[in-house]
Each structure stands twice: as structure tokens, then as C-alpha cells.
Amino acid sequence: MLFIFRIIIVVIYSILVCVFGSIYCLFSPRNPKHVATFGHMFGRLAPVLGLKVETRLPPGAEKFGNAIYIANHQNNYDMVTASSIVLPPTVTVGKKSLLWIPFFGQLYWLTGNLLIDRDNRAKAHGTIAQVVKQIQKRNISIWMFPEGTRSRGRGLLPFKTGAFHAAIAAGVPIIPVCVSTTSNKINLNRLRNGLAIVEMLPPIDVTQFGKDQVRQLATYCHDLMAKKIEELDKEVAEREAAGRV
């Protein structure tokens, strides 16, 4: 019964946000500041799911400037965990097919996110150049999931190099965002589903890495994030065991 109630609330809330959000965005379409606004609105669904989300920002995060944010991509619950920490003006990179999802697709485009054609290899190869161009032209930051797919409980998957190529080409730092493990944690028939911590790490200066050191940069970021996620999982387990959630 609780499962059905939650699904109904989430669906109704999401449709309302997408419909009224799309209307609101029509007054300033493709404004990148909208992404954080509506990302935070989806983040407010966390209590409905019985989940407490704690966000942590490094000092001066609002003044970091243009960057490429990289985050671990676990499952659909990223919409209510990772989205809570997005800073404006940051946009995401998504598949062109997202545009055809009723309600959500229209909001996704109107908020200024980038759409790429992953099924067209010729166009996909130009994604890095497109990201770099958008950073410079629109004075924005880009949010990417370097794993390339949802990990679904398999831990932090190996990183693809696109985000790191783009950061080096654009001359902007990489900012890792780590989300504690939510896979197999959330049971929609359970009243409380514990704690999730979303922590943004300090910027990583990419100027020390050349174009031929992209894989080294990706490996460095992967190791850094894997260690942090392990620390967050340990903290979550300890706090939940002690009832400090």
C-alpha cells in the first residue's frame, strides 16, 4: 500500500513540476539557471521516498566558475539525490531520445540541457567539441556521468574519457560529486530508507595534464571518487546503526 501511495505522489508531483516548469521556462527558454532550480525541486521528493539526503559543498563552491562536474551514476534515484547539489549555471548532457519522454523531455530541453545523438557515431564523436563550445559560448558548467551508464549496484564502473577530454580542451577544472550507495537501499514499501550523502569535492586542476594524459586524469578522478564513496558508505552505515539519521 505504501509503495502505491508513493508512486502516485511521485508521478503527480513530477507531472506538475514538468508542466508548470515548462510554462515557466517559456519566459526565458534554455536559460541554464533553470536546471538547478528544477533539479532541486525533484530533490524534494526524497522525504516522500523515506530518504534523508545530506548535501556537502566545499568552501566557496558558488564561486568556482565554469567546470565539468562528474558524478557516479547509480540508478533512477539519482534524480532525488545528486540533483539536490547542482549549482547554477550547470547543464547536463543527455540522449536526444529524452526529448520524446512526455512532460519530462520538454522540460529537459527548455531548461537548457544538451542533447546528443548517441546512435549516430559521426555526431557522437563531435560531442566533446560541442561541450567545449557550449562552455565557452554560454558561460556554463557541464554535468556528466563518466561511467556512461547506471552502475546498478556494481560499484563505481570504469570511466569513459569524454568528460576529461572536454575539460582539458576547454581549460576548466573537474569537480567530482560523490553520492553514497543507494542501490538495494530503498524499499518503497518501507517507511524509512535511511540516509544518503552527496558530497562535492574541491576542483581538480587539469592544466597539469596534457592531451595525451587523459586516461591518467580519468584514473586519478576514479580513484579519488571510489575512495570518497567508500568513506561516505562507512559513515552512513555507522550513523544509521547508531540511529543518528
Buried (B, 14 or more C-beta within 10 A) or exposed (E): EEEEEBEEEBEEBBEEBBEEBBEBBEEEEEBBBBBBBBBBBBBBBBEBBBBBBBBBBEEEBEEBEBBBBBBBBBBEBBBBBBBBBBBBBBBBBBEBEBBEEEBBBBBBBBBBBBBBBBEEEEEBEEBBEBBBEBBBEBEBBBBBBBBBEBBEEEEBBEBBBBBBBBBBBBEBBBBBBBBBBBBEBBEBEEEEBBBBBBBBBEBBEBEEBEEEBBEEBBBBBBEBBBEBBBBBBEBBBEBBEEEEB
